[in-house]
Amino acid sequence: MAGEKVAEVREENWQAEVMDAPLPVLVDFWAPRCAPCVAMAPILEQVAEELSGRLKVVKLNVDESRQTAIRYRIQSIPTFLLFQGGTVRAQVGGAMSKAALLDKLLKKL
C-alpha cells in the first residue's frame, strides 16, 4: 500500500533502508486494518514530495514485520519514528494534519 514516494520496508531490508540510510528516515508504523493509518497515506506522500532530498519516508506494516514493531515498542498505530544515523530522534503518534506532522518533524531535522 505504499505510494510512489513512500516505499514499503520489511524486516529483511530494515537495516539498509532505515538504519544505514544517508538521509533522515521517517518510518510510518501502520497496518491496512487501521483507518487512521490509511487516512495518513496521502499526507505522507505529500511530505515525502515536499522534503525530497532532505527526508526519506517509508512504511512498515506492523502485521507483517512484528519483530521490528516490538523492538521499537510500537503500541498503537499509526506511530511515526524519525531516524537519523540509525537513532530514533523523534516519535509522533496518531493521525494528524500535514501541518501538524511537519511542525513536529521540522524541529528535529
N, CA, C and O atoms as CSV, one atom per row, in Angstrom:
chain,resi,resn,atom,element,x,y,z
A,1,MET,N,N,0.821,-1.197,0.000
A,1,MET,CA,C,0.000,0.000,0.000
A,1,MET,C,C,0.866,1.263,0.000
A,1,MET,O,O,0.370,2.362,0.247
A,2,ALA,N,N,2.121,1.104,-0.270
A,2,ALA,CA,C,2.990,2.273,-0.363
A,2,ALA,C,C,2.708,2.996,-1.677
A,2,ALA,O,O,2.264,2.392,-2.654
A,3,GLY,N,N,2.970,4.285,-1.681
A,3,GLY,CA,C,2.731,5.084,-2.873
A,3,GLY,C,C,3.988,5.250,-3.696
A,3,GLY,O,O,4.949,4.494,-3.556
A,4,GLU,N,N,3.966,6.261,-4.563
A,4,GLU,CA,C,5.100,6.498,-5.447
A,4,GLU,C,C,6.324,7.002,-4.691
A,4,GLU,O,O,7.449,6.617,-5.012
A,5,LYS,N,N,6.123,7.845,-3.707
A,5,LYS,CA,C,7.244,8.459,-2.983
A,5,LYS,C,C,7.551,7.755,-1.665
A,5,LYS,O,O,8.629,7.940,-1.101
A,6,VAL,N,N,6.614,6.951,-1.172
A,6,VAL,CA,C,6.771,6.282,0.117
A,6,VAL,C,C,6.963,4.787,-0.123
A,6,VAL,O,O,6.056,4.102,-0.596
A,7,ALA,N,N,8.151,4.292,0.208
A,7,ALA,CA,C,8.470,2.885,-0.014
A,7,ALA,C,C,8.023,2.034,1.171
A,7,ALA,O,O,7.935,2.515,2.301
A,8,GLU,N,N,7.747,0.790,0.897
A,8,GLU,CA,C,7.415,-0.183,1.937
A,8,GLU,C,C,8.715,-0.841,2.392
A,8,GLU,O,O,9.502,-1.299,1.564
A,9,VAL,N,N,8.942,-0.890,3.700
A,9,VAL,CA,C,10.104,-1.612,4.225
A,9,VAL,C,C,9.611,-2.808,5.025
A,9,VAL,O,O,8.479,-2.843,5.507
A,10,ARG,N,N,10.498,-3.783,5.149
A,10,ARG,CA,C,10.215,-5.007,5.907
A,10,ARG,C,C,11.429,-5.299,6.766
A,10,ARG,O,O,12.453,-4.621,6.679
A,11,GLU,N,N,11.298,-6.310,7.588
A,11,GLU,CA,C,12.420,-6.679,8.448
A,11,GLU,C,C,13.664,-7.018,7.633
A,11,GLU,O,O,14.785,-6.744,8.062
A,12,GLU,N,N,13.466,-7.620,6.449
A,12,GLU,CA,C,14.595,-8.039,5.620
A,12,GLU,C,C,15.431,-6.869,5.121
A,12,GLU,O,O,16.644,-7.008,4.964
A,13,ASN,N,N,14.807,-5.713,4.869
A,13,ASN,CA,C,15.567,-4.579,4.335
A,13,ASN,C,C,15.634,-3.398,5.307
A,13,ASN,O,O,16.049,-2.304,4.926
A,14,TRP,N,N,15.230,-3.614,6.545
A,14,TRP,CA,C,15.217,-2.560,7.565
A,14,TRP,C,C,16.595,-1.919,7.738
A,14,TRP,O,O,16.717,-0.694,7.742
A,15,GLN,N,N,17.617,-2.737,7.880
A,15,GLN,CA,C,18.969,-2.219,8.120
A,15,GLN,C,C,19.407,-1.289,6.991
A,15,GLN,O,O,19.864,-0.173,7.239
A,16,ALA,N,N,19.267,-1.750,5.766
A,16,ALA,CA,C,19.723,-0.962,4.619
A,16,ALA,C,C,18.874,0.278,4.389
A,16,ALA,O,O,19.407,1.353,4.115
A,17,GLU,N,N,17.564,0.140,4.499
A,17,GLU,CA,C,16.656,1.233,4.150
A,17,GLU,C,C,16.492,2.280,5.246
A,17,GLU,O,O,16.219,3.445,4.955
A,18,VAL,N,N,16.658,1.873,6.507
A,18,VAL,CA,C,16.421,2.802,7.619
A,18,VAL,C,C,17.699,3.085,8.399
A,18,VAL,O,O,18.128,4.235,8.495
A,19,MET,N,N,18.300,2.055,8.947
A,19,MET,CA,C,19.438,2.247,9.841
A,19,MET,C,C,20.680,2.791,9.129
A,19,MET,O,O,21.414,3.598,9.699
A,20,ASP,N,N,20.915,2.359,7.901
A,20,ASP,CA,C,22.099,2.778,7.158
A,20,ASP,C,C,21.818,3.895,6.148
A,20,ASP,O,O,22.698,4.242,5.360
A,21,ALA,N,N,20.625,4.452,6.158
A,21,ALA,CA,C,20.255,5.473,5.176
A,21,ALA,C,C,21.054,6.759,5.389
A,21,ALA,O,O,21.255,7.183,6.527
A,22,PRO,N,N,21.505,7.375,4.308
A,22,PRO,CA,C,22.269,8.618,4.439
A,22,PRO,C,C,21.413,9.815,4.868
A,22,PRO,O,O,21.918,10.757,5.478
A,23,LEU,N,N,20.126,9.771,4.550
A,23,LEU,CA,C,19.201,10.841,4.937
A,23,LEU,C,C,18.441,10.440,6.196
A,23,LEU,O,O,18.368,9.253,6.514
A,24,PRO,N,N,17.874,11.407,6.922
A,24,PRO,CA,C,16.929,11.046,7.981
A,24,PRO,C,C,15.769,10.270,7.359
A,24,PRO,O,O,15.402,10.506,6.208
A,25,VAL,N,N,15.194,9.340,8.130
A,25,VAL,CA,C,14.117,8.492,7.626
A,25,VAL,C,C,12.923,8.586,8.559
A,25,VAL,O,O,13.045,8.359,9.762
A,26,LEU,N,N,11.765,8.921,7.996
A,26,LEU,CA,C,10.510,8.890,8.740
A,26,LEU,C,C,9.856,7.549,8.460
A,26,LEU,O,O,9.545,7.227,7.314
A,27,VAL,N,N,9.648,6.765,9.519
A,27,VAL,CA,C,9.022,5.449,9.376
A,27,VAL,C,C,7.600,5.527,9.905
A,27,VAL,O,O,7.366,5.922,11.047
A,28,ASP,N,N,6.661,5.148,9.062
A,28,ASP,CA,C,5.245,5.063,9.416
A,28,ASP,C,C,4.964,3.609,9.788
A,28,ASP,O,O,4.942,2.736,8.920
A,29,PHE,N,N,4.750,3.352,11.071
A,29,PHE,CA,C,4.337,2.021,11.529
A,29,PHE,C,C,2.823,1.984,11.378
A,29,PHE,O,O,2.115,2.756,12.026
A,30,TRP,N,N,2.329,1.105,10.540
A,30,TRP,CA,C,0.925,1.109,10.159
A,30,TRP,C,C,0.431,-0.303,9.910
A,30,TRP,O,O,1.194,-1.265,9.992
A,31,ALA,N,N,-0.869,-0.419,9.602
A,31,ALA,CA,C,-1.489,-1.672,9.153
A,31,ALA,C,C,-2.689,-1.313,8.286
A,31,ALA,O,O,-3.343,-0.298,8.527
A,32,PRO,N,N,-2.987,-2.133,7.277
A,32,PRO,CA,C,-4.106,-1.830,6.397
A,32,PRO,C,C,-5.460,-1.864,7.106
A,32,PRO,O,O,-6.420,-1.266,6.622
A,33,ARG,N,N,-5.550,-2.552,8.240
A,33,ARG,CA,C,-6.801,-2.639,9.001
A,33,ARG,C,C,-7.083,-1.368,9.799
A,33,ARG,O,O,-8.157,-1.236,10.386
A,34,CYS,N,N,-6.139,-0.438,9.828
A,34,CYS,CA,C,-6.208,0.774,10.644
A,34,CYS,C,C,-6.660,1.954,9.786
A,34,CYS,O,O,-5.904,2.437,8.942
A,35,ALA,N,N,-7.892,2.416,10.001
A,35,ALA,CA,C,-8.433,3.525,9.200
A,35,ALA,C,C,-7.603,4.808,9.321
A,35,ALA,O,O,-7.346,5.447,8.301
A,36,PRO,N,N,-7.171,5.212,10.527
A,36,PRO,CA,C,-6.334,6.413,10.605
A,36,PRO,C,C,-5.004,6.254,9.851
A,36,PRO,O,O,-4.481,7.220,9.294
A,37,CYS,N,N,-4.467,5.034,9.839
A,37,CYS,CA,C,-3.223,4.775,9.096
A,37,CYS,C,C,-3.445,4.994,7.603
A,37,CYS,O,O,-2.632,5.631,6.934
A,38,VAL,N,N,-4.543,4.467,7.091
A,38,VAL,CA,C,-4.864,4.599,5.672
A,38,VAL,C,C,-5.104,6.076,5.345
A,38,VAL,O,O,-4.705,6.546,4.279
A,39,ALA,N,N,-5.745,6.796,6.242
A,39,ALA,CA,C,-6.008,8.219,6.032
A,39,ALA,C,C,-4.718,9.041,5.967
A,39,ALA,O,O,-4.680,10.084,5.313
A,40,MET,N,N,-3.673,8.581,6.634
A,40,MET,CA,C,-2.398,9.305,6.645
A,40,MET,C,C,-1.585,9.093,5.369
A,40,MET,O,O,-0.665,9.866,5.101
A,41,ALA,N,N,-1.896,8.081,4.588
A,41,ALA,CA,C,-1.099,7.746,3.400
A,41,ALA,C,C,-0.919,8.929,2.443
A,41,ALA,O,O,0.213,9.200,2.042
A,42,PRO,N,N,-1.987,9.647,2.060
A,42,PRO,CA,C,-1.763,10.767,1.132
A,42,PRO,C,C,-0.955,11.903,1.767
A,42,PRO,O,O,-0.219,12.605,1.072
A,43,ILE,N,N,-1.085,12.082,3.053
A,43,ILE,CA,C,-0.310,13.118,3.751
A,43,ILE,C,C,1.171,12.760,3.718
A,43,ILE,O,O,2.021,13.621,3.490
A,44,LEU,N,N,1.473,11.486,3.947
A,44,LEU,CA,C,2.872,11.053,3.905
A,44,LEU,C,C,3.462,11.192,2.511
A,44,LEU,O,O,4.637,11.527,2.365
A,45,GLU,N,N,2.661,10.937,1.491
A,45,GLU,CA,C,3.117,11.138,0.113
A,45,GLU,C,C,3.486,12.606,-0.111
A,45,GLU,O,O,4.500,12.910,-0.739
A,46,GLN,N,N,2.660,13.506,0.405
A,46,GLN,CA,C,2.924,14.939,0.250
A,46,GLN,C,C,4.197,15.345,0.998
A,46,GLN,O,O,5.004,16.119,0.485
A,47,VAL,N,N,4.370,14.818,2.213
A,47,VAL,CA,C,5.571,15.113,2.999
A,47,VAL,C,C,6.807,14.596,2.274
A,47,VAL,O,O,7.822,15.289,2.192
A,48,ALA,N,N,6.719,13.381,1.750
A,48,ALA,CA,C,7.849,12.799,1.015
A,48,ALA,C,C,8.193,13.657,-0.201
A,48,ALA,O,O,9.368,13.858,-0.508
A,49,GLU,N,N,7.193,14.152,-0.878
A,49,GLU,CA,C,7.403,15.000,-2.057
A,49,GLU,C,C,8.043,16.330,-1.651
A,49,GLU,O,O,9.026,16.757,-2.257
A,50,GLU,N,N,7.492,16.975,-0.638
A,50,GLU,CA,C,7.971,18.290,-0.218
A,50,GLU,C,C,9.373,18.257,0.372
A,50,GLU,O,O,10.133,19.214,0.219
A,51,LEU,N,N,9.725,17.162,1.047
A,51,LEU,CA,C,11.027,17.076,1.697
A,51,LEU,C,C,11.987,16.141,0.961
A,51,LEU,O,O,12.967,15.665,1.534
A,52,SER,N,N,11.696,15.886,-0.301
A,52,SER,CA,C,12.545,15.026,-1.119
A,52,SER,C,C,13.974,15.574,-1.131
A,52,SER,O,O,14.195,16.770,-1.317
A,53,GLY,N,N,14.932,14.674,-0.929
A,53,GLY,CA,C,16.326,15.073,-0.873
A,53,GLY,C,C,16.772,15.482,0.520
A,53,GLY,O,O,17.966,15.615,0.789
A,54,ARG,N,N,15.802,15.679,1.401
A,54,ARG,CA,C,16.090,16.074,2.788
A,54,ARG,C,C,15.625,15.028,3.786
A,54,ARG,O,O,16.156,14.931,4.893
A,55,LEU,N,N,14.612,14.234,3.379
A,55,LEU,CA,C,14.000,13.240,4.245
A,55,LEU,C,C,13.487,12.087,3.388
A,55,LEU,O,O,12.900,12.298,2.326
A,56,LYS,N,N,13.717,10.877,3.863
A,56,LYS,CA,C,13.176,9.675,3.220
A,56,LYS,C,C,11.973,9.233,4.049
A,56,LYS,O,O,12.038,9.229,5.279
A,57,VAL,N,N,10.874,8.861,3.388
A,57,VAL,CA,C,9.662,8.415,4.079
A,57,VAL,C,C,9.370,6.975,3.665
A,57,VAL,O,O,9.315,6.659,2.477
A,58,VAL,N,N,9.182,6.102,4.664
A,58,VAL,CA,C,8.879,4.696,4.406
A,58,VAL,C,C,7.754,4.233,5.323
A,58,VAL,O,O,7.448,4.871,6.330
A,59,LYS,N,N,7.142,3.100,4.950
A,59,LYS,CA,C,6.074,2.497,5.743
A,59,LYS,C,C,6.491,1.088,6.145
A,59,LYS,O,O,7.109,0.366,5.363
A,60,LEU,N,N,6.146,0.704,7.374
A,60,LEU,CA,C,6.387,-0.654,7.840
A,60,LEU,C,C,5.068,-1.213,8.361
A,60,LEU,O,O,4.497,-0.690,9.318
A,61,ASN,N,N,4.590,-2.280,7.724
A,61,ASN,CA,C,3.340,-2.924,8.133
A,61,ASN,C,C,3.618,-3.739,9.399
A,61,ASN,O,O,4.374,-4.710,9.360
A,62,VAL,N,N,3.013,-3.346,10.514
A,62,VAL,CA,C,3.287,-4.000,11.800
A,62,VAL,C,C,2.784,-5.431,11.839
A,62,VAL,O,O,3.285,-6.236,12.624
A,63,ASP,N,N,1.800,-5.768,11.008
A,63,ASP,CA,C,1.293,-7.137,10.973
A,63,ASP,C,C,2.280,-8.072,10.267
A,63,ASP,O,O,2.348,-9.261,10.579
A,64,GLU,N,N,3.038,-7.530,9.321
A,64,GLU,CA,C,3.989,-8.336,8.562
A,64,GLU,C,C,5.399,-8.294,9.148
A,64,GLU,O,O,6.202,-9.190,8.887
A,65,SER,N,N,5.701,-7.285,9.922
A,65,SER,CA,C,7.046,-7.112,10.498
A,65,SER,C,C,6.927,-6.895,12.006
A,65,SER,O,O,7.338,-5.867,12.544
A,66,ARG,N,N,6.359,-7.883,12.656
A,66,ARG,CA,C,6.081,-7.781,14.100
A,66,ARG,C,C,7.324,-7.558,14.956
A,66,ARG,O,O,7.287,-6.790,15.917
A,67,GLN,N,N,8.413,-8.221,14.615
A,67,GLN,CA,C,9.617,-8.116,15.450
A,67,GLN,C,C,10.160,-6.689,15.478
A,67,GLN,O,O,10.611,-6.211,16.519
A,68,THR,N,N,10.116,-6.016,14.340
A,68,THR,CA,C,10.592,-4.630,14.303
A,68,THR,C,C,9.664,-3.738,15.116
A,68,THR,O,O,10.131,-2.857,15.838
A,69,ALA,N,N,8.363,-3.954,15.009
A,69,ALA,CA,C,7.408,-3.170,15.806
A,69,ALA,C,C,7.622,-3.400,17.292
A,69,ALA,O,O,7.551,-2.460,18.084
A,70,ILE,N,N,7.881,-4.633,17.673
A,70,ILE,CA,C,8.139,-4.952,19.085
A,70,ILE,C,C,9.445,-4.295,19.538
A,70,ILE,O,O,9.507,-3.737,20.633
A,71,ARG,N,N,10.479,-4.357,18.711
A,71,ARG,CA,C,11.782,-3.783,19.060
A,71,ARG,C,C,11.668,-2.300,19.400
A,71,ARG,O,O,12.364,-1.807,20.287
A,72,TYR,N,N,10.782,-1.583,18.686
A,72,TYR,CA,C,10.616,-0.147,18.920
A,72,TYR,C,C,9.403,0.177,19.793
A,72,TYR,O,O,8.975,1.328,19.882
A,73,ARG,N,N,8.863,-0.851,20.431
A,73,ARG,CA,C,7.765,-0.713,21.397
A,73,ARG,C,C,6.561,0.045,20.828
A,73,ARG,O,O,5.995,0.924,21.479
A,74,ILE,N,N,6.190,-0.316,19.609
A,74,ILE,CA,C,5.033,0.295,18.972
A,74,ILE,C,C,3.782,-0.314,19.603
A,74,ILE,O,O,3.530,-1.511,19.466
A,75,GLN,N,N,3.006,0.511,20.290
A,75,GLN,CA,C,1.820,0.024,20.989
A,75,GLN,C,C,0.525,0.455,20.334
A,75,GLN,O,O,-0.520,-0.156,20.557
A,76,SER,N,N,0.583,1.507,19.524
A,76,SER,CA,C,-0.609,1.943,18.798
A,76,SER,C,C,-0.157,2.430,17.427
A,76,SER,O,O,0.990,2.834,17.233
A,77,ILE,N,N,-1.086,2.378,16.489
A,77,ILE,CA,C,-0.781,2.820,15.135
A,77,ILE,C,C,-1.839,3.816,14.685
A,77,ILE,O,O,-2.994,3.720,15.101
A,78,PRO,N,N,-1.469,4.755,13.854
A,78,PRO,CA,C,-0.143,4.961,13.299
A,78,PRO,C,C,0.817,5.577,14.328
A,78,PRO,O,O,0.432,6.413,15.147
A,79,THR,N,N,2.054,5.143,14.256
A,79,THR,CA,C,3.145,5.750,15.008
A,79,THR,C,C,4.234,6.077,14.006
A,79,THR,O,O,4.543,5.272,13.127
A,80,PHE,N,N,4.811,7.252,14.139
A,80,PHE,CA,C,5.862,7.713,13.240
A,80,PHE,C,C,7.142,7.894,14.042
A,80,PHE,O,O,7.163,8.619,15.037
A,81,LEU,N,N,8.210,7.230,13.604
A,81,LEU,CA,C,9.523,7.403,14.214
A,81,LEU,C,C,10.438,8.054,13.197
A,81,LEU,O,O,10.479,7.655,12.033
A,82,LEU,N,N,11.170,9.059,13.648
A,82,LEU,CA,C,12.146,9.724,12.805
A,82,LEU,C,C,13.525,9.221,13.201
A,82,LEU,O,O,13.969,9.421,14.332
A,83,PHE,N,N,14.200,8.565,12.261
A,83,PHE,CA,C,15.538,8.024,12.477
A,83,PHE,C,C,16.561,8.910,11.795
A,83,PHE,O,O,16.324,9.426,10.703
A,84,GLN,N,N,17.692,9.082,12.443
A,84,GLN,CA,C,18.821,9.756,11.812
A,84,GLN,C,C,20.081,9.063,12.298
A,84,GLN,O,O,20.328,8.978,13.500
A,85,GLY,N,N,20.876,8.567,11.358
A,85,GLY,CA,C,22.078,7.838,11.716
A,85,GLY,C,C,21.786,6.591,12.535
A,85,GLY,O,O,22.587,6.206,13.387
A,86,GLY,N,N,20.646,5.956,12.286
A,86,GLY,CA,C,20.277,4.734,12.992
A,86,GLY,C,C,19.701,4.949,14.377
A,86,GLY,O,O,19.447,3.982,15.095
A,87,THR,N,N,19.489,6.205,14.768
A,87,THR,CA,C,18.968,6.535,16.096
A,87,THR,C,C,17.602,7.193,15.975
A,87,THR,O,O,17.371,7.998,15.072
A,88,VAL,N,N,16.698,6.848,16.887
A,88,VAL,CA,C,15.389,7.489,16.904
A,88,VAL,C,C,15.563,8.909,17.439
A,88,VAL,O,O,16.042,9.113,18.555
A,89,ARG,N,N,15.163,9.887,16.620
A,89,ARG,CA,C,15.275,11.291,17.014
A,89,ARG,C,C,13.952,11.863,17.490
A,89,ARG,O,O,13.925,12.819,18.265
A,90,ALA,N,N,12.836,11.268,17.018
A,90,ALA,CA,C,11.520,11.769,17.403
A,90,ALA,C,C,10.490,10.668,17.225
A,90,ALA,O,O,10.655,9.760,16.410
A,91,GLN,N,N,9.419,10.770,18.011
A,91,GLN,CA,C,8.291,9.842,17.894
A,91,GLN,C,C,7.006,10.642,17.981
A,91,GLN,O,O,6.836,11.480,18.867
A,92,VAL,N,N,6.102,10.372,17.046
A,92,VAL,CA,C,4.812,11.042,16.988
A,92,VAL,C,C,3.765,9.963,16.772
A,92,VAL,O,O,3.972,9.050,15.973
A,93,GLY,N,N,2.658,10.054,17.464
A,93,GLY,CA,C,1.612,9.055,17.311
A,93,GLY,C,C,0.287,9.654,16.890
A,93,GLY,O,O,-0.028,10.801,17.204
A,94,GLY,N,N,-0.483,8.850,16.171
A,94,GLY,CA,C,-1.837,9.226,15.795
A,94,GLY,C,C,-1.923,9.935,14.460
A,94,GLY,O,O,-0.929,10.411,13.912
A,95,ALA,N,N,-3.146,9.991,13.955
A,95,ALA,CA,C,-3.403,10.700,12.702
A,95,ALA,C,C,-3.399,12.193,12.985
A,95,ALA,O,O,-3.830,12.641,14.048
A,96,MET,N,N,-2.907,12.955,12.019
A,96,MET,CA,C,-2.834,14.406,12.180
A,96,MET,C,C,-2.762,15.057,10.819
A,96,MET,O,O,-2.609,14.381,9.802
A,97,SER,N,N,-2.869,16.352,10.803
A,97,SER,CA,C,-2.764,17.091,9.550
A,97,SER,C,C,-1.304,17.123,9.084
A,97,SER,O,O,-0.380,16.859,9.853
A,98,LYS,N,N,-1.131,17.449,7.823
A,98,LYS,CA,C,0.222,17.580,7.297
A,98,LYS,C,C,0.964,18.688,8.035
A,98,LYS,O,O,2.146,18.541,8.343
A,99,ALA,N,N,0.285,19.790,8.318
A,99,ALA,CA,C,0.921,20.907,9.025
A,99,ALA,C,C,1.412,20.473,10.400
A,99,ALA,O,O,2.519,20.829,10.805
A,100,ALA,N,N,0.602,19.713,11.115
A,100,ALA,CA,C,0.999,19.249,12.452
A,100,ALA,C,C,2.183,18.292,12.364
A,100,ALA,O,O,3.112,18.381,13.166
A,101,LEU,N,N,2.154,17.384,11.400
A,101,LEU,CA,C,3.254,16.441,11.234
A,101,LEU,C,C,4.554,17.172,10.886
A,101,LEU,O,O,5.605,16.898,11.464
A,102,LEU,N,N,4.468,18.096,9.943
A,102,LEU,CA,C,5.650,18.865,9.544
A,102,LEU,C,C,6.183,19.696,10.715
A,102,LEU,O,O,7.395,19.805,10.900
A,103,ASP,N,N,5.288,20.272,11.492
A,103,ASP,CA,C,5.696,21.082,12.639
A,103,ASP,C,C,6.510,20.242,13.611
A,103,ASP,O,O,7.536,20.695,14.117
A,104,LYS,N,N,6.060,19.028,13.873
A,104,LYS,CA,C,6.754,18.140,14.821
A,104,LYS,C,C,8.071,17.632,14.226
A,104,LYS,O,O,9.050,17.460,14.951
A,105,LEU,N,N,8.099,17.395,12.926
A,105,LEU,CA,C,9.297,16.849,12.284
A,105,LEU,C,C,10.384,17.882,12.045
A,105,LEU,O,O,11.558,17.631,12.315
A,106,LEU,N,N,9.994,19.037,11.540
A,106,LEU,CA,C,10.995,20.017,11.142
A,106,LEU,C,C,11.829,20.496,12.321
A,106,LEU,O,O,12.962,20.939,12.131
A,107,LYS,N,N,11.301,20.419,13.512
A,107,LYS,CA,C,12.062,20.792,14.699
A,107,LYS,C,C,13.218,19.816,14.935
A,107,LYS,O,O,14.212,20.175,15.566
A,108,LYS,N,N,13.092,18.591,14.435
A,108,LYS,CA,C,14.095,17.548,14.665
A,108,LYS,C,C,15.050,17.369,13.506
A,108,LYS,O,O,16.063,16.684,13.649
A,109,LEU,N,N,14.761,17.960,12.367
A,109,LEU,CA,C,15.655,17.788,11.196
A,109,LEU,C,C,16.788,18.785,11.219
A,109,LEU,O,O,17.628,18.786,10.319
